[in-house]
Amino acid sequence: METLEPKATIMDSSAMRRAFTRIAHEILERNEGAAGLGIVGIVSRGVPLAEILSKQIGEIEGVCPPVGKLDISFYRDDIARSIAPVLHATNIPFTIDDRDIVLVDDVLYTGRTVRSALDALMDLGRPKSVQLAVMVDRGHRELPIRADYVGKNVPSSRSEAVRVHLKEVDGENSVTIWDRNTRKRG
């Protein structure tokens, strides 16, 4: 079986922790506190990131903003290419109307996932504002999308893959870059 070989670790657990703390402070500063905030993670990796961010904001502010998860499966512009999209449930247990929403994802690349998420979010209500938080911005945008909060900018080539590993899912927190052309027999 062939597996991808990691090229480098871009962020370790400590670097990710510092990024979460910085992003939480930036969100609180921009929104003048946690009142009226809602954190929405894009399924799948954005959800645990959203939960971590909410807890981090709670540690600073004393109030954890509510967290929801957003499935964008049917909003993707490449759904026609997929034989059977993997469906997850959208669960936003609070109204998004007139609320400042922080949309959370792991990696910002072409912007197409965020565009899909915005469409899905607008079908659920009318937020006061939508802000975007990502752990990694790797460039190569195909749409005019920009993150408001970024853990790390990672210039990469299109032949590379950037992966965010989360303790809750993978057993460790790290960000790695992979060369799609380097394969290892495993």
N, C-alpha and C positions, 0 to 999 in steps of 0.2 A: 504494500500500500504506500502511495506517495503522500507526503505531507509537506506543507510549506515550512520553510526554515526561517525563524526570526532573524532579521538583519541587525536590529538594535532595540534596546529598551529606551524609550524617549522620556518616560516618567516612571518613577518608582512610587511606592506607597506614600512616602513622605512628601514627594512633590505633588501627588494628587491631593493629599490632605491640605497642603498649603493652598492649592488652587481652589478647593472647595471653600476654605475659609475666606480667601480673597473675593471669590465670586459672591458669597453670602453677604459680605460687607458692602460690595458694590451694589447689589440688589437693594439692600436696606438704605443705602445712601441715596440712590436714585429715586426710590419710592417713599422716602422719608418715614421708614419703619415698615412693619409687617402688616399693618391694618389694610384690608382690602386686597391683599395678595392671594393668588392661587397658583400653585405649582402643578404643571401638567407635563408628565413624561410621555414621550413618544415610544410606543411599544416597539422593541422590547428593551433595549439597553437604556433608553431614556427614563424608564420607570424607576429602577433602583437609584439612578443618579438624582432624580427628582426627590425621592425619599431622603437621600443623604443630604441634599441641599435644604430641605425643609427642616430636618433635625439640626443642621448647622445654624440656620437662621434662628431656630428656637433656642439654641444655646446662647446666642448673642443677644437676642431680643426678648426672650422669655415667652414667646408665642410662636408655635409652629404653624406656618400657613398650611391650609388643607392641600392634599395631594390627590391628583387624579391621573388616570392613564388613558391614552388616546390611541386607538387602533386606526391606522390610515390605509388598511389593505385595499378598500374599494375606491380610494381617492388617488391612488398612484396612477401616473400616466403610462406606466408600463404593464398595467394589469392584463392587457390583451396578449402580451408575450408570455404570461404565466398561465400554466395549465390549471392549477388549483392554488390560488393564494392561501397562505396560512392565515386563518382568522383568529383574532383575539377579541376579547370584549373591551369596549370602551367603558370606563367606569370613572365618571367625574361626579363625586358625591356632594357637589356644591354647585350653585348657579354661577355661570361665568359672566352673566350680564352685569355691566358696570363694575367689573373687577379687573384689576391689573393682573394679567396672566403671564407667568414666566413659563414658556415652552422649553422643554429640556430634551436634548438628544446627546448621544455620545460623540459622533463625528459629523462635522459639517463638510461636505464635499461639493457636489454639483448644485445643491440647493433644492433639488426635486423633492426630497423627503419633507423638507420644511414647507414647501409650497403645498404639498398634499395635506400636511398637518393643519395649515392655515385654513384650507378649504373645509376640512372636517370640523375644525373648531368653530368656524362661522356658521355651520349648520346647527350647532348646539346653542348658539346665543350670540350676544353682541358685547364682547368685552370692552372695558374702558380703554385698555391698551394690551398689546401682545409684545412681549420681549422675548428674545431668544438667548438661551444659555447652552453652551456646548463645552465638553471637555477638550476637544481638539478641533481646530480649524485647519484643514489641510489645503485649502485653496481649490483651484480648478472649477470655479463657479460657472454654471451654464445659465443660471437665472440671477436676477439682481437681488440676492438675499445676503444679509450681513448679520452676524451675531452681535448681540449687545454685551454678552459676557463670555469670555473665552478662557479656558484653563491654560491652553498652550497653542500657539501657532506652530504648525509643523509643515514646512514646505516639503512637498513630496512630488514624485513623478507619478504619472498615471499607471505606470507598471508596478507601483508599490501599493501595499494594503496597510492601512493603519487600524489597529485594533485596541479597543479599550477593554481591559480585563477588570472585573469587579469581584471583590471578595464574596459578595452575596451570591454570585452566579458561578464564578470561576475559582474561588478559593484564594484569590490574591488581587490586589489593586496594582495595576500597571498599565502603561500604554506602550505598545510595541509597533515597530514598523517591519513589514515583511516584503521581501522581493518575490513577486509572483513567478519570476523566471528561475529562481533557485529552488530546486526540489531535493528533498531528502527521502531516501527509502526508509520506511519505518515499520 
